[in-house]
Amino acid sequence: MPTTRASRKNSVIVQYAVPRRGVPGAAFLRRWAIGAVTLRIVGEREGRMLNRTFRRKNRATNVLTFESGDVVLCHPVIQREARAQGKSVAHHYAHLVVHGCLHLRGYDHEKKRDAERMEAREIRLLRRGGIGNPYSVE
């Protein structure tokens, strides 16, 4: 997987496999990472390939989390979702970095109770950083 640039600080590696235009900088992304992780920003093709290989779904998704500590973020999907939801791309990235890192810590959203617990944690963490509830439409 070729990368355009990797950046490392505080046990968080940020890899860009897409042009940097419109993608938040490494310092911003690191701010939202919880623990030691690699954040990899990919395009639609790589996102689809990873989702097909590991989840058997033939489409790119916004975020994929791997037990190895990798959080893969698909930039085109994130851009589309942010626009559709009336959010800034940076805030949507912050939410998805937090979301992916919580998966690494054992949080899940398959059951309603688990989803409520995970969403509450996401909201608290984002609020501390000055970002509003990602699940409310304003």
Buried (B, 14 or more C-beta within 10 A) or exposed (E): EEBEEEBEEEEBBBBBBBEEEEBBEBEBBBBBBBEEBBBBBBBBEBBBBBBEEEEEEEEBBBBBBBEEBBBBBBBBBBBBBBEEBEBEBBBBBBBBBBBBBBBBEEBEBEEEEEEEBBBEBBBEBBEEEEBEBBEEEE
